[in-house]
Amino acid sequence: MSIAEKTKAAARNAAIAQALRYLEKDPETNIPKVMDLVDKFSPEGWYEGQRRAFRNSIAKKDNWYELIMKVYQLDPGVRETFFRNFILNASLIGSATQEEVAARENCNVPWAILLDPTSACNMHCTGCWAAEYGNRLNLSLEELDSIVTQGKKLGTYMYIFTGGEPLVRKKDIIALCEKHADCEFLSFTNGTLIDEEFCQDMLRVKNFVPAISLEGFQEANDGRRGEGVYGKVRHAMELLKEHRLPFGISTCYTSRNYKDVSSEEFYDMIIEAGALFIWFFHYMPVGSGAAVELLPTPEQRTQMYERIRAMRSTKPIFAMDFQNDAEYVGGCIAGGRRYLHINARGDVEPCVFIHYSNANIREHTLLEALKSPIFMAYHDGQPFNKNMLRPCPMLENPEKLRAMVRETGAKSTDYESPEEADVLCGRTEPYARSWAPAAEKLWEESQARKRQA
């Protein structure tokens, strides 16, 4: 980056930081003015569609505007830290650095890194891919710190904990949040370990956001996660709302719970509980004991596609669909294109669901892992399908994953029961064939709507 570019970037970042402080005084009056400033200083094309949508929502004062106002009910220190770390550091400053490094090194550089602090969990849920690692693996605090330190040099300021149950390592996670106060940390969690003491820790560090796993109402949730878990999750949400802390919901949709989790009643319940976002994940049949019967049918997945979009346009909550929203991010985001995953043994994997690797963080730097054979295969092969409703090289294009693993010599990172890519892909081939016609129809309709807009 030239001196002129650095000067311009510094001015932009300072202006937006000042705007966020200005916004605190009177958000309802000042939000439109701040959007003008964001437009002025944003790089060309940066989240242009999202900015336009926010501007329209502000003008109409619709459900998205209501969501923005809900953010202003959060603890002020937590809110200010989130804006600084997420908007400034992760999205503006970080993205510019990521692009610079990616161009120089000719490899993907992630916006977010998913980390498993531990493979241990206080639960054992049906169909959970994390269980395949066993419960004895851990990344030390020093190793977690090293990953974040390396990541920041590449421009990555967003870190997401998975597991296992990350909050088994509460103290180390809080220590990491304290040391890297310029990063935003999110954690997928079953929610059962969130208590008063942890809420106080969240208020103190200000840069930690939980995404609580919930599979529907009590019967659907406890049927997969165990009796009494639904009640514990509701209690955790009550604590977080009481302390004015941000949180969201993580939902895996399956052939059994798709009606529950796509219902208006479910949305209303989590919104009333205080959730600001919900992230939907399509069930992935990963691991030797995978319950293939949990895979949604094409009709069920289509219903999820339609229901999430309908709710997104009416409810004050940010809803994301990891699989069906690939059209908004240009297909598969794994392999470091937007994110990567490091498991509790240190294996650097292209995706949280794709357990094959050529590199371990204990033996390689983060940059070396990004340039390892399977990551470069992702870099060179993305997108894996022109139809963005068929983004995944495992679920919808299994021939792609089979070829990448074979050609790169990547090894299975399932140390309990190693699984050949041919076996995994053989499990998803029937699904890929059955989904293709529905995906083609939906994609054609989506493109037609865009042409008419």
N, C-alpha and C positions, 0 to 999 in steps of 0.2 A: 504494500500500500504506500503511495507517495505521500510526501509531507502535506500537500494540498488536500489529499483525500482524508488523511488523519485529522487535519484541522477541521475539515467539514464534518467528519464523523463526531469529533469532540463537541462541536457546536450543536449538532443535532441532539446528541445524548444529553447535553446540559439543558437544552431547551425543553426536551421532553420530561426530564427530571423536574424542572421547574414547573412545568405544566401539571404534573401529577400533584405537586404540593399545592398549586393553585386550585386544583380540582377539589381538594379536601374541604375548602372553605364553603363551597356551595355547589355540590355536584349537579343538582337539577338544572341550575342556570348555566354552569360553566362547561358541561360536557360537550355541547356543540362547538364551543370555542376551542376546546382541546382537540377535538377531531380535526378542525382546520389546521392546527399545528402539526398533528400527526401526519396529515396528508402532505404538508409542506416539506417535512423532513424525512419522510419515508423513502427508501430506495424505490426506483421505478418498478412497478408491478408487485411490490411487497404486500402480500395479503390484501390485494386490491379488492377482490370480491367480498372478503370479510369486512373490510372497512366500509364498503358501500352498503352492505347489509346492516351494519351497526348504525350508519348515518340514517338510513331509511327507518330503522326501528326507533331511533331517537325522535325523528320527526313525527312518526305515527304513535309513539308511546305505546308500543305493543308488548308482546310477551318478552322479547329480548330486552326492551327498555326496563321492564319490571325486574328482569334478572340483574341488570346493572345496578338498579336501586337496592336489590337484596345484598349485593356485594358491599354496599355502604352501610349495612347493618352489622358488618363484621367488626371485630376488634380493630381499631385504627392502626395500631402498630403492625399487626399481621397483614392488614390490607396494603399498607404502604410498602412493606417488604415484598409482598407478592408482586405488586406492580413493578417495583424496581428490578427484582430478580427475574421475573418471567418476561416482562415486556422489554425492559432495557437490556439486561445481561444476556438472557437466553435467546430472545427473539431478534433484537437489533444488533447489539455488539457481537453476540455469539455467532449469529448466522453469517455475518460478514467475514468473521475469522474462519468459520467452517468452509465457506466458499473459497477463500484464499488458499487454505491448506489443501483442499480437495483438488484445486486446479494445479497447484505446485506438485503434489504427490501423485496425482492421477489415480485417486481412490476415493471411495465414499468416506465422508466424515459425518458422524451422527449428531442430530439435534438433541437426542436424549440417550442415556445409557441406562439399561435395566440391570439391576444387580441383585443377586441372591446372597444376603448376608449369611443365611443358614438354610440347610435343607430340612431342619427340624420343624415340626409343627405340633400344635396341641390338638389337632383334629386330623381326620382322615376321610376326606370327602369322595364320594363316588365319582369316578371319571377324572380325578385330578391328575394332570400330567406331572406336577411337581413331585408326587410321591415316588416316582421312578428313581430319583437320585438317592433314596435312602435318607436316614435322619441323622447322619453322623458327620456331615460335611459343613464346613464353615470358612468364610473369608474373615481373616483377622481385621481388627480395626486399622492396623497399619496398612494392610493390603487395600482396604476400602479407601483409605485416605490417599494412597498412591494412585489409584484409578481416577479419583476425582481430580487430583492435582494434574495428572497427565491429560485428562479430558479438558480441563480449562485451558490448557495450552493449545488445544485444537479448536477451542471455541465452544465447548459443550458445558452448559451451566444448568442443565436439567437432568436430574437423577431420580430413577424410579425403582423402589425396592419391591422385589417379588420373593418367592420362596418355594417351599417352606412357608412359615409364618414369620415375616420380618420382625414383628414386635416381640418375638422371643429374645431379640437383641436390642431391646429398648434403649438401654444406656449407651451402647455404642452408636446407635443411630442418632441419638440426641447429641452425642459428642461430635459426630461428623457434621451435623447441622450447625453446631456452634463454630467449629473450625472453619467451615466454608460458608460463611454468612452471606456471600454473594451469589450462592446457588439456591435453586428451588428444589426441594425434595418432596416426592410423592411416594406413597406406599400403598400397594394392594395389601389388604389385611382382612382377616375374618372378623375383626372388630371386637372379639371377646376379651382382648387384653387392654382395651382402652378404659382407663379409670381416671379418677380425680387427679391423681399425681401426674399422670401422663398429660392430661389437659393443661396442667400448670406448666409442664415442660414445653409443650407446644406454644403456649403464650409467651414463654421466655425466649425461645429461639426464633419464633415467628416465621420460619421458612419450611415448615413441614405440613403436608396436607395428606390425610388418609383417604383412600378410596375403598369403601367397605363392601365386601362381597355379600350380595344378597340375590337369591335365586327365585324370588317371588314372595308370595305370602307364606304364612307359617307352614302349611302342609307341604308345599312345593320346596320351600327352603330347607326345612328340617328333614324332609325325605332324602335329601342329598347330603346335608351337612351334619345331621344328628339332632336328636330331640333336645329342645331347650335353646338352641342356637339363635333362633329368630328373636326370642325375648331378650337375649344378651345383646344382640345387634341393635334392637330398638332402644335399649338402655344406653348403649354407646352413643347413638345419635342424639339422644336427649342430653347427655353430658356435653357433647360438642356444641349443640345449639345453645345451651345454657351459657356456655363460655364464649359464645360469638366466634367460634372457630370454623374455618371453611372445611368442608368435606364433600365427597361425592360417593357414588355407588358404582360398583363393578358387578356386572351381571353376565353370566355365561348362559346363552340361550340354547336350549336343547329341544328335542322332539317332545319332551314331557312338560316343560315349563313355559314354552313360548307364548301361550295364551295369557298366563299370569303376568309375565314381564312386559308384554306389549299393551296391557289394558290401561284404560284411563284411570282406573281405580289405583293401580300400582304407581303410576306417575304421580297422582294426587297425594298418595301416601308419603312418598319419599320427598316430594316438594314441601309438604306440610312439616315433615321431620327436619327440614333445613338443608337438604342436599342441593348443591349448586350445579352438579354435573352428574351424568350417568354414562358409563362407558360399557357398551355391549360387546361381548366376545362370542363369536360362533364357536360351538363346541368342536374341539379338535381331537381326533381319535389317536392320540399319541401314547406310546408305551404298550408293552406286551399285554397288559390287562385292559386295554381300552374298550369301553362299552360302545360298540359301533351302533347299537340301537338308539343311542342318544343323538345321533346325527339328525338334524332337521331334514324333512323332505323338501323337495323343491317348492311345493305349495306353502309349507310352513316358513321357509326362508323368504319367500316372496311376501308373505304376510308381515314378517318382521321388517322387511325393506319398506313396505308401504306404511306400516303403523309408526315406525320411528320418524319418518318424514312428516307424517301428519301431526304427531305430537310436537315435533321440533318447531312447527309453524304456529303452535298455539299455547304451549306450556312454558313457563318461566324457568327453564332448566336447559343446560347445554348438553344435548344428547349426541353421542358419537357411536358409530358402529364400525368396529375395527375391520370387518370384512366388507360390508356393503357400502362403506363410504370411501372406498379406494379411488373412486372416480374423482374425488376432490383433491387427491394428493398424487395422482399420476400412477396408480397401481401399488405394487408391493413396496413397503417402506423399510423392509428389513435389510440385512447385510450392510448396515451402517449408512444406508441412504438417508434414513431419518433416525434409525435407532439400531442398537444391537443388544445382546444379552450376555451377561457373564454369570455362569452358575457358581454354586457354592464351593466347587472344587477349582474354580479359576478358569475353566474352559470358556473361551470366547466364541459364542455361537451367533450365527447370523440373525436368529429369531428366537423368541421365547418358546416357540413351538417346534423349532427345527433343531434337533439335538445332535448336530454333527459339527466337528471342528478340526482345524489344523493347528490351533495355537492356544496356549495357556498363558494367562496373565502373569503367572509366577515364573515363566521362562521367556516371555516376549513382552515388548512394550505394546501399548495400545495401538500405536501407529503401525507397528509390525503386524499385529493381528489384523488390522484393517487392510493390509496388503497381502494377507495370506491367501492361498489358492481359492478357498471356497468363497471368501469375501470378494475377491476379484471376479469370480464367476458371477456373483450377484451383480457387481458393478457393471460388468460387460453385458449381462443378460436382461437387465430390467428395462422396460416392463416385460413380464413373462407372457402377457397376453394383451392384445389391442383392446379387448373388452375388459374394462376396469372393474366389472362385476365378476371377473374370473382372475383375481390378482395373484393368488398364492401358488408358488411352485410345488407345494405339497398337496393342498386340498383340491384345487381346481385344475392344476397342470402337473400331475404327478410325474409325468415323463421328464419334466424339467429338473425336478429335484433328484430323481434317480440318476440322470446324466451328470449333474453337477457333483454329486457325491462320488460317483465312479471316477470321473475325470480328474478330480482334485485330490483324491485319496483321503478325504475327510473321514474321521473315525467317529463312531457312535460315542456320545458322552453319557449314555445310560450305563452306569457302572454296576447297577443291580442286575439288569437283564439287557445287555447290548442288543440292539435291533438293527438289522440290515435295512438299508433304504428300500431295497426291493420289497421287503415284507411290509414296511410302513406304506409305501406307495401302492402296493397291491390292495391294501385296506381302503385306500381313498379313491382308487380308480372307478369303482361303481358309482360312488357319489359324484365324481367329476363328470361322468357321462350323463347322469340323470339331471344334474344342475345346468348343463350347457344350454339346452333349448330355452329354459326359463330365463337364464342370464342373457341370452341373445335377444330375446323379446324385450326384456326390461331395458337393456342397453340401447336398443334401437329407439324405443319410446323416449328415453332420456335425451338422446342426441337430437331427436326431432323437436322436443320441447326447447332445447337450447337454440336450435336454428330459428324457431318462431319467436323467441324472446327479443 
